[in-house]
Amino acid sequence: MSAKDIYHNAVKSALIKDSSTITADPYPIKYAEVKLFADMAGEKPLSVSREN
């Protein structure tokens, strides 16, 4: 696993303040025999409003 850079915590905090949910930190990716790690995975709620 790689080390987190100096921006990691700032980006994570900004995403959380923007109503995102961090689902994995780091996010492991495995394909065949290769293992990779993305910095993080997240989700942001989607709201839809409909006007009559």
mmCIF file of the N, C-alpha and C atoms, coordinates in Angstrom:
data_MODEL
# 
_entry.id   MODEL 
# 
loop_
_atom_site.group_PDB 
_atom_site.id 
_atom_site.type_symbol 
_atom_site.label_atom_id 
_atom_site.label_alt_id 
_atom_site.label_comp_id 
_atom_site.label_asym_id 
_atom_site.label_entity_id 
_atom_site.label_seq_id 
_atom_site.pdbx_PDB_ins_code 
_atom_site.Cartn_x 
_atom_site.Cartn_y 
_atom_site.Cartn_z 
_atom_site.occupancy 
_atom_site.B_iso_or_equiv 
_atom_site.pdbx_formal_charge 
_atom_site.auth_seq_id 
_atom_site.auth_comp_id 
_atom_site.auth_asym_id 
_atom_site.auth_atom_id 
_atom_site.pdbx_PDB_model_num 
ATOM 1   N N  . MET A 1 1  ? 0.845   -1.172  0.000   1.00 0.00 ? 1  MET A N  1 
ATOM 2   C CA . MET A 1 1  ? 0.000   0.000   0.000   1.00 0.00 ? 1  MET A CA 1 
ATOM 3   C C  . MET A 1 1  ? 0.892   1.238   0.000   1.00 0.00 ? 1  MET A C  1 
ATOM 4   N N  . SER A 1 2  ? 0.514   2.211   -0.773  1.00 0.00 ? 2  SER A N  1 
ATOM 5   C CA . SER A 1 2  ? 1.312   3.436   -0.868  1.00 0.00 ? 2  SER A CA 1 
ATOM 6   C C  . SER A 1 2  ? 0.983   4.398   0.285   1.00 0.00 ? 2  SER A C  1 
ATOM 7   N N  . ALA A 1 3  ? 1.888   5.320   0.507   1.00 0.00 ? 3  ALA A N  1 
ATOM 8   C CA . ALA A 1 3  ? 1.693   6.324   1.556   1.00 0.00 ? 3  ALA A CA 1 
ATOM 9   C C  . ALA A 1 3  ? 0.732   7.405   1.072   1.00 0.00 ? 3  ALA A C  1 
ATOM 10  N N  . LYS A 1 4  ? 0.019   7.992   1.988   1.00 0.00 ? 4  LYS A N  1 
ATOM 11  C CA . LYS A 1 4  ? -0.909  9.076   1.652   1.00 0.00 ? 4  LYS A CA 1 
ATOM 12  C C  . LYS A 1 4  ? -0.116  10.369  1.492   1.00 0.00 ? 4  LYS A C  1 
ATOM 13  N N  . ASP A 1 5  ? -0.504  11.165  0.491   1.00 0.00 ? 5  ASP A N  1 
ATOM 14  C CA . ASP A 1 5  ? 0.198   12.432  0.275   1.00 0.00 ? 5  ASP A CA 1 
ATOM 15  C C  . ASP A 1 5  ? -0.345  13.514  1.215   1.00 0.00 ? 5  ASP A C  1 
ATOM 16  N N  . ILE A 1 6  ? 0.220   14.694  1.121   1.00 0.00 ? 6  ILE A N  1 
ATOM 17  C CA . ILE A 1 6  ? -0.136  15.771  2.055   1.00 0.00 ? 6  ILE A CA 1 
ATOM 18  C C  . ILE A 1 6  ? -1.555  16.301  1.833   1.00 0.00 ? 6  ILE A C  1 
ATOM 19  N N  . TYR A 1 7  ? -2.163  16.010  0.702   1.00 0.00 ? 7  TYR A N  1 
ATOM 20  C CA . TYR A 1 7  ? -3.505  16.516  0.393   1.00 0.00 ? 7  TYR A CA 1 
ATOM 21  C C  . TYR A 1 7  ? -4.612  15.543  0.782   1.00 0.00 ? 7  TYR A C  1 
ATOM 22  N N  . HIS A 1 8  ? -4.261  14.321  1.133   1.00 0.00 ? 8  HIS A N  1 
ATOM 23  C CA . HIS A 1 8  ? -5.254  13.270  1.371   1.00 0.00 ? 8  HIS A CA 1 
ATOM 24  C C  . HIS A 1 8  ? -6.310  13.684  2.403   1.00 0.00 ? 8  HIS A C  1 
ATOM 25  N N  . ASN A 1 9  ? -5.885  14.116  3.581   1.00 0.00 ? 9  ASN A N  1 
ATOM 26  C CA . ASN A 1 9  ? -6.840  14.474  4.634   1.00 0.00 ? 9  ASN A CA 1 
ATOM 27  C C  . ASN A 1 9  ? -7.675  15.697  4.276   1.00 0.00 ? 9  ASN A C  1 
ATOM 28  N N  . ALA A 1 10 ? -7.089  16.651  3.560   1.00 0.00 ? 10 ALA A N  1 
ATOM 29  C CA . ALA A 1 10 ? -7.840  17.839  3.147   1.00 0.00 ? 10 ALA A CA 1 
ATOM 30  C C  . ALA A 1 10 ? -8.926  17.469  2.142   1.00 0.00 ? 10 ALA A C  1 
ATOM 31  N N  . VAL A 1 11 ? -8.608  16.614  1.194   1.00 0.00 ? 11 VAL A N  1 
ATOM 32  C CA . VAL A 1 11 ? -9.593  16.182  0.191   1.00 0.00 ? 11 VAL A CA 1 
ATOM 33  C C  . VAL A 1 11 ? -10.682 15.361  0.862   1.00 0.00 ? 11 VAL A C  1 
ATOM 34  N N  . LYS A 1 12 ? -10.296 14.471  1.756   1.00 0.00 ? 12 LYS A N  1 
ATOM 35  C CA . LYS A 1 12 ? -11.275 13.645  2.462   1.00 0.00 ? 12 LYS A CA 1 
ATOM 36  C C  . LYS A 1 12 ? -12.236 14.519  3.279   1.00 0.00 ? 12 LYS A C  1 
ATOM 37  N N  . SER A 1 13 ? -11.710 15.499  3.993   1.00 0.00 ? 13 SER A N  1 
ATOM 38  C CA . SER A 1 13 ? -12.554 16.405  4.783   1.00 0.00 ? 13 SER A CA 1 
ATOM 39  C C  . SER A 1 13 ? -13.500 17.205  3.896   1.00 0.00 ? 13 SER A C  1 
ATOM 40  N N  . ALA A 1 14 ? -13.006 17.681  2.763   1.00 0.00 ? 14 ALA A N  1 
ATOM 41  C CA . ALA A 1 14 ? -13.846 18.448  1.841   1.00 0.00 ? 14 ALA A CA 1 
ATOM 42  C C  . ALA A 1 14 ? -14.978 17.596  1.281   1.00 0.00 ? 14 ALA A C  1 
ATOM 43  N N  . LEU A 1 15 ? -14.700 16.346  0.947   1.00 0.00 ? 15 LEU A N  1 
ATOM 44  C CA . LEU A 1 15 ? -15.743 15.459  0.432   1.00 0.00 ? 15 LEU A CA 1 
ATOM 45  C C  . LEU A 1 15 ? -16.800 15.181  1.494   1.00 0.00 ? 15 LEU A C  1 
ATOM 46  N N  . ILE A 1 16 ? -16.374 14.966  2.716   1.00 0.00 ? 16 ILE A N  1 
ATOM 47  C CA . ILE A 1 16 ? -17.329 14.712  3.800   1.00 0.00 ? 16 ILE A CA 1 
ATOM 48  C C  . ILE A 1 16 ? -18.198 15.938  4.053   1.00 0.00 ? 16 ILE A C  1 
ATOM 49  N N  . LYS A 1 17 ? -17.606 17.135  4.036   1.00 0.00 ? 17 LYS A N  1 
ATOM 50  C CA . LYS A 1 17 ? -18.387 18.362  4.224   1.00 0.00 ? 17 LYS A CA 1 
ATOM 51  C C  . LYS A 1 17 ? -19.383 18.588  3.098   1.00 0.00 ? 17 LYS A C  1 
ATOM 52  N N  . ASP A 1 18 ? -19.086 18.025  1.908   1.00 0.00 ? 18 ASP A N  1 
ATOM 53  C CA . ASP A 1 18 ? -19.965 18.160  0.748   1.00 0.00 ? 18 ASP A CA 1 
ATOM 54  C C  . ASP A 1 18 ? -21.006 17.034  0.687   1.00 0.00 ? 18 ASP A C  1 
ATOM 55  N N  . SER A 1 19 ? -21.237 16.369  1.816   1.00 0.00 ? 19 SER A N  1 
ATOM 56  C CA . SER A 1 19 ? -22.245 15.310  1.965   1.00 0.00 ? 19 SER A CA 1 
ATOM 57  C C  . SER A 1 19 ? -21.869 14.000  1.292   1.00 0.00 ? 19 SER A C  1 
ATOM 58  N N  . SER A 1 20 ? -20.612 13.792  0.996   1.00 0.00 ? 20 SER A N  1 
ATOM 59  C CA . SER A 1 20 ? -20.169 12.515  0.446   1.00 0.00 ? 20 SER A CA 1 
ATOM 60  C C  . SER A 1 20 ? -19.864 11.556  1.584   1.00 0.00 ? 20 SER A C  1 
ATOM 61  N N  . THR A 1 21 ? -19.954 10.284  1.296   1.00 0.00 ? 21 THR A N  1 
ATOM 62  C CA . THR A 1 21 ? -19.615 9.250   2.260   1.00 0.00 ? 21 THR A CA 1 
ATOM 63  C C  . THR A 1 21 ? -18.395 8.508   1.743   1.00 0.00 ? 21 THR A C  1 
ATOM 64  N N  . ILE A 1 22 ? -17.352 8.424   2.544   1.00 0.00 ? 22 ILE A N  1 
ATOM 65  C CA . ILE A 1 22 ? -16.153 7.689   2.163   1.00 0.00 ? 22 ILE A CA 1 
ATOM 66  C C  . ILE A 1 22 ? -16.429 6.212   2.458   1.00 0.00 ? 22 ILE A C  1 
ATOM 67  N N  . THR A 1 23 ? -16.410 5.381   1.431   1.00 0.00 ? 23 THR A N  1 
ATOM 68  C CA . THR A 1 23 ? -16.731 3.965   1.602   1.00 0.00 ? 23 THR A CA 1 
ATOM 69  C C  . THR A 1 23 ? -15.493 3.101   1.782   1.00 0.00 ? 23 THR A C  1 
ATOM 70  N N  . ALA A 1 24 ? -14.347 3.562   1.328   1.00 0.00 ? 24 ALA A N  1 
ATOM 71  C CA . ALA A 1 24 ? -13.104 2.801   1.497   1.00 0.00 ? 24 ALA A CA 1 
ATOM 72  C C  . ALA A 1 24 ? -11.922 3.759   1.464   1.00 0.00 ? 24 ALA A C  1 
ATOM 73  N N  . ASP A 1 25 ? -10.982 3.538   2.362   1.00 0.00 ? 25 ASP A N  1 
ATOM 74  C CA . ASP A 1 25 ? -9.799  4.400   2.431   1.00 0.00 ? 25 ASP A CA 1 
ATOM 75  C C  . ASP A 1 25 ? -8.612  3.566   2.893   1.00 0.00 ? 25 ASP A C  1 
ATOM 76  N N  . PRO A 1 26 ? -7.817  3.021   2.037   1.00 0.00 ? 26 PRO A N  1 
ATOM 77  C CA . PRO A 1 26 ? -7.787  3.072   0.582   1.00 0.00 ? 26 PRO A CA 1 
ATOM 78  C C  . PRO A 1 26 ? -8.765  2.075   -0.046  1.00 0.00 ? 26 PRO A C  1 
ATOM 79  N N  . TYR A 1 27 ? -8.990  2.215   -1.319  1.00 0.00 ? 27 TYR A N  1 
ATOM 80  C CA . TYR A 1 27 ? -9.890  1.345   -2.063  1.00 0.00 ? 27 TYR A CA 1 
ATOM 81  C C  . TYR A 1 27 ? -9.059  0.312   -2.825  1.00 0.00 ? 27 TYR A C  1 
ATOM 82  N N  . PRO A 1 28 ? -9.131  -0.958  -2.433  1.00 0.00 ? 28 PRO A N  1 
ATOM 83  C CA . PRO A 1 28 ? -8.330  -1.984  -3.113  1.00 0.00 ? 28 PRO A CA 1 
ATOM 84  C C  . PRO A 1 28 ? -8.971  -2.399  -4.436  1.00 0.00 ? 28 PRO A C  1 
ATOM 85  N N  . ILE A 1 29 ? -8.148  -2.558  -5.440  1.00 0.00 ? 29 ILE A N  1 
ATOM 86  C CA . ILE A 1 29 ? -8.594  -3.005  -6.764  1.00 0.00 ? 29 ILE A CA 1 
ATOM 87  C C  . ILE A 1 29 ? -7.760  -4.228  -7.116  1.00 0.00 ? 29 ILE A C  1 
ATOM 88  N N  . LYS A 1 30 ? -8.425  -5.343  -7.397  1.00 0.00 ? 30 LYS A N  1 
ATOM 89  C CA . LYS A 1 30 ? -7.693  -6.546  -7.770  1.00 0.00 ? 30 LYS A CA 1 
ATOM 90  C C  . LYS A 1 30 ? -8.182  -7.009  -9.127  1.00 0.00 ? 30 LYS A C  1 
ATOM 91  N N  . TYR A 1 31 ? -7.242  -7.214  -10.038 1.00 0.00 ? 31 TYR A N  1 
ATOM 92  C CA . TYR A 1 31 ? -7.553  -7.709  -11.369 1.00 0.00 ? 31 TYR A CA 1 
ATOM 93  C C  . TYR A 1 31 ? -6.534  -8.779  -11.694 1.00 0.00 ? 31 TYR A C  1 
ATOM 94  N N  . ALA A 1 32 ? -7.012  -9.983  -11.888 1.00 0.00 ? 32 ALA A N  1 
ATOM 95  C CA . ALA A 1 32 ? -6.141  -11.134 -12.121 1.00 0.00 ? 32 ALA A CA 1 
ATOM 96  C C  . ALA A 1 32 ? -5.156  -11.246 -10.961 1.00 0.00 ? 32 ALA A C  1 
ATOM 97  N N  . GLU A 1 33 ? -3.885  -11.145 -11.216 1.00 0.00 ? 33 GLU A N  1 
ATOM 98  C CA . GLU A 1 33 ? -2.869  -11.249 -10.170 1.00 0.00 ? 33 GLU A CA 1 
ATOM 99  C C  . GLU A 1 33 ? -2.322  -9.883  -9.737  1.00 0.00 ? 33 GLU A C  1 
ATOM 100 N N  . VAL A 1 34 ? -2.922  -8.802  -10.216 1.00 0.00 ? 34 VAL A N  1 
ATOM 101 C CA . VAL A 1 34 ? -2.442  -7.453  -9.929  1.00 0.00 ? 34 VAL A CA 1 
ATOM 102 C C  . VAL A 1 34 ? -3.287  -6.832  -8.821  1.00 0.00 ? 34 VAL A C  1 
ATOM 103 N N  . LYS A 1 35 ? -2.642  -6.244  -7.824  1.00 0.00 ? 35 LYS A N  1 
ATOM 104 C CA . LYS A 1 35 ? -3.343  -5.530  -6.760  1.00 0.00 ? 35 LYS A CA 1 
ATOM 105 C C  . LYS A 1 35 ? -2.972  -4.052  -6.834  1.00 0.00 ? 35 LYS A C  1 
ATOM 106 N N  . LEU A 1 36 ? -3.984  -3.207  -6.882  1.00 0.00 ? 36 LEU A N  1 
ATOM 107 C CA . LEU A 1 36 ? -3.801  -1.763  -6.904  1.00 0.00 ? 36 LEU A CA 1 
ATOM 108 C C  . LEU A 1 36 ? -4.599  -1.153  -5.763  1.00 0.00 ? 36 LEU A C  1 
ATOM 109 N N  . PHE A 1 37 ? -4.235  0.066   -5.368  1.00 0.00 ? 37 PHE A N  1 
ATOM 110 C CA . PHE A 1 37 ? -4.967  0.771   -4.330  1.00 0.00 ? 37 PHE A CA 1 
ATOM 111 C C  . PHE A 1 37 ? -5.225  2.196   -4.793  1.00 0.00 ? 37 PHE A C  1 
ATOM 112 N N  . ALA A 1 38 ? -6.504  2.552   -4.907  1.00 0.00 ? 38 ALA A N  1 
ATOM 113 C CA . ALA A 1 38 ? -6.875  3.941   -5.171  1.00 0.00 ? 38 ALA A CA 1 
ATOM 114 C C  . ALA A 1 38 ? -6.892  4.672   -3.835  1.00 0.00 ? 38 ALA A C  1 
ATOM 115 N N  . ASP A 1 39 ? -6.748  5.985   -3.856  1.00 0.00 ? 39 ASP A N  1 
ATOM 116 C CA . ASP A 1 39 ? -6.705  6.752   -2.608  1.00 0.00 ? 39 ASP A CA 1 
ATOM 117 C C  . ASP A 1 39 ? -7.926  6.509   -1.740  1.00 0.00 ? 39 ASP A C  1 
ATOM 118 N N  . MET A 1 40 ? -9.098  6.598   -2.323  1.00 0.00 ? 40 MET A N  1 
ATOM 119 C CA . MET A 1 40 ? -10.323 6.369   -1.563  1.00 0.00 ? 40 MET A CA 1 
ATOM 120 C C  . MET A 1 40 ? -11.483 6.176   -2.515  1.00 0.00 ? 40 MET A C  1 
ATOM 121 N N  . ALA A 1 41 ? -12.549 5.619   -1.994  1.00 0.00 ? 41 ALA A N  1 
ATOM 122 C CA . ALA A 1 41 ? -13.786 5.470   -2.748  1.00 0.00 ? 41 ALA A CA 1 
ATOM 123 C C  . ALA A 1 41 ? -14.880 6.172   -1.960  1.00 0.00 ? 41 ALA A C  1 
ATOM 124 N N  . GLY A 1 42 ? -15.818 6.755   -2.665  1.00 0.00 ? 42 GLY A N  1 
ATOM 125 C CA . GLY A 1 42 ? -16.882 7.474   -1.979  1.00 0.00 ? 42 GLY A CA 1 
ATOM 126 C C  . GLY A 1 42 ? -18.169 7.490   -2.760  1.00 0.00 ? 42 GLY A C  1 
ATOM 127 N N  . GLU A 1 43 ? -19.203 7.911   -2.078  1.00 0.00 ? 43 GLU A N  1 
ATOM 128 C CA . GLU A 1 43 ? -20.516 8.049   -2.686  1.00 0.00 ? 43 GLU A CA 1 
ATOM 129 C C  . GLU A 1 43 ? -21.107 9.383   -2.276  1.00 0.00 ? 43 GLU A C  1 
ATOM 130 N N  . LYS A 1 44 ? -21.864 9.972   -3.158  1.00 0.00 ? 44 LYS A N  1 
ATOM 131 C CA . LYS A 1 44 ? -22.573 11.210  -2.834  1.00 0.00 ? 44 LYS A CA 1 
ATOM 132 C C  . LYS A 1 44 ? -24.052 10.972  -3.078  1.00 0.00 ? 44 LYS A C  1 
ATOM 133 N N  . PRO A 1 45 ? -24.873 11.274  -2.088  1.00 0.00 ? 45 PRO A N  1 
ATOM 134 C CA . PRO A 1 45 ? -26.314 11.086  -2.262  1.00 0.00 ? 45 PRO A CA 1 
ATOM 135 C C  . PRO A 1 45 ? -26.844 11.971  -3.398  1.00 0.00 ? 45 PRO A C  1 
ATOM 136 N N  . LEU A 1 46 ? -27.733 11.419  -4.150  1.00 0.00 ? 46 LEU A N  1 
ATOM 137 C CA . LEU A 1 46 ? -28.344 12.145  -5.254  1.00 0.00 ? 46 LEU A CA 1 
ATOM 138 C C  . LEU A 1 46 ? -29.790 12.420  -4.899  1.00 0.00 ? 46 LEU A C  1 
ATOM 139 N N  . SER A 1 47 ? -30.157 13.677  -4.935  1.00 0.00 ? 47 SER A N  1 
ATOM 140 C CA . SER A 1 47 ? -31.545 14.020  -4.653  1.00 0.00 ? 47 SER A CA 1 
ATOM 141 C C  . SER A 1 47 ? -32.166 14.598  -5.899  1.00 0.00 ? 47 SER A C  1 
ATOM 142 N N  . VAL A 1 48 ? -33.361 14.191  -6.145  1.00 0.00 ? 48 VAL A N  1 
ATOM 143 C CA . VAL A 1 48 ? -34.084 14.659  -7.330  1.00 0.00 ? 48 VAL A CA 1 
ATOM 144 C C  . VAL A 1 48 ? -35.393 15.280  -6.861  1.00 0.00 ? 48 VAL A C  1 
ATOM 145 N N  . SER A 1 49 ? -35.669 16.454  -7.368  1.00 0.00 ? 49 SER A N  1 
ATOM 146 C CA . SER A 1 49 ? -36.953 17.066  -7.049  1.00 0.00 ? 49 SER A CA 1 
ATOM 147 C C  . SER A 1 49 ? -37.722 17.277  -8.349  1.00 0.00 ? 49 SER A C  1 
ATOM 148 N N  . ARG A 1 50 ? -39.008 17.168  -8.230  1.00 0.00 ? 50 ARG A N  1 
ATOM 149 C CA . ARG A 1 50 ? -39.852 17.299  -9.410  1.00 0.00 ? 50 ARG A CA 1 
ATOM 150 C C  . ARG A 1 50 ? -40.862 18.395  -9.166  1.00 0.00 ? 50 ARG A C  1 
ATOM 151 N N  . GLU A 1 51 ? -40.947 19.316  -10.099 1.00 0.00 ? 51 GLU A N  1 
ATOM 152 C CA . GLU A 1 51 ? -41.911 20.390  -10.000 1.00 0.00 ? 51 GLU A CA 1 
ATOM 153 C C  . GLU A 1 51 ? -43.167 20.031  -10.794 1.00 0.00 ? 51 GLU A C  1 
ATOM 154 N N  . ASN A 1 52 ? -44.323 20.352  -10.249 1.00 0.00 ? 52 ASN A N  1 
ATOM 155 C CA . ASN A 1 52 ? -45.585 20.051  -10.948 1.00 0.00 ? 52 ASN A CA 1 
ATOM 156 C C  . ASN A 1 52 ? -45.897 21.074  -11.982 1.00 0.00 ? 52 ASN A C  1 
# 
